[in-house]
Amino acid sequence: MTTRAHAMTAIAWAALGGNATRLESLRFTGQGGLSGAFPVTDFASAAIATAALAVADLMQGCGRAMPVVTVDRRLASFWYAWSIRPQGW
């Protein structure tokens, strides 16, 4: 659900002191679904989106145009599935 991922990104971005207007350039694409009791795919997508927004913000601070930040939920879920393993599974 991209709405949840967007909300998680907004919370993380605000915690970093990011400008809320930067969230307007954020897009989520793809379908992903890591199994779990918690919205892991949304969290993975939000974490990657927050890092990407920070890079885009840095680029704009260097005089470049603010790029559109696009996060592929499918690729985010693949990365998390490959790199993080729940204990006891």
C-alpha positions in Angstrom: 0.0 0.0 0.0 1.7 3.1 -1.2 -0.3 5.4 1.2 1.3 3.7 4.2 4.8 3.9 2.7 4.2 7.6 1.9 3.1 8.2 5.5 6.1 6.4 6.9 8.4 8.4 4.7 6.8 11.6 5.8 7.3 10.7 9.5 11.0 9.8 8.9 11.6 12.8 6.7 10.1 15.1 9.4 12.3 13.4 12.1 15.3 14.4 10.0 14.1 18.0 9.8 13.4 17.7 6.1 11.3 20.2 4.2 7.8 18.8 3.8 7.4 20.2 0.3 10.1 17.7 -0.9 7.6 14.9 -0.4 5.7 16.2 -3.4 8.4 14.9 -5.6 8.1 11.3 -4.2 6.6 8.5 -6.2 6.2 4.8 -5.4 5.9 2.2 -8.2 5.7 -1.6 -8.4 4.2 -4.2 -6.3 6.0 -6.0 -3.5 5.0 -8.0 -0.5 7.3 -9.4 2.1 5.4 -11.7 4.4 5.2 -10.7 8.0 2.9 -9.4 10.8 4.1 -5.9 10.1 4.1 -3.8 6.9 7.7 -4.7 6.0 7.5 -3.7 2.4 6.1 -0.3 3.3 8.9 0.2 5.8 11.5 -0.9 3.3 10.1 1.4 0.7 9.9 4.3 3.2 13.5 3.8 4.4 14.8 3.9 0.8 12.6 6.8 -0.1 13.9 8.8 2.9 17.5 8.2 1.9 16.7 9.2 -1.7 15.0 12.4 -0.6 18.1 13.3 1.4 20.2 12.8 -1.7 17.8 14.8 -3.8 17.7 17.6 -1.2 21.5 17.7 -1.3 21.5 17.9 -5.1 19.1 20.9 -4.9 21.3 22.5 -2.3 24.1 22.3 -4.9 22.1 24.3 -7.4 20.5 21.5 -9.3 16.8 21.0 -10.0 14.9 18.9 -7.5 14.5 15.5 -9.1 11.5 13.3 -8.9 12.3 10.5 -6.4 10.8 7.2 -7.5 11.0 4.1 -5.3 10.2 0.7 -6.8 8.4 -1.3 -4.0 9.3 -4.6 -5.6 13.0 -3.9 -5.7 12.9 -2.5 -2.1 11.2 -5.7 -0.9 13.8 -7.8 -2.8 16.7 -6.0 -1.2 15.2 -6.4 2.3 14.3 -10.1 1.7 17.9 -10.7 0.6 19.7 -8.7 3.4 17.5 -9.2 6.4 16.3 -12.5 7.8 13.9 -12.8 10.7 15.1 -14.9 13.6 13.3 -18.3 13.9 12.0 -18.5 10.3 
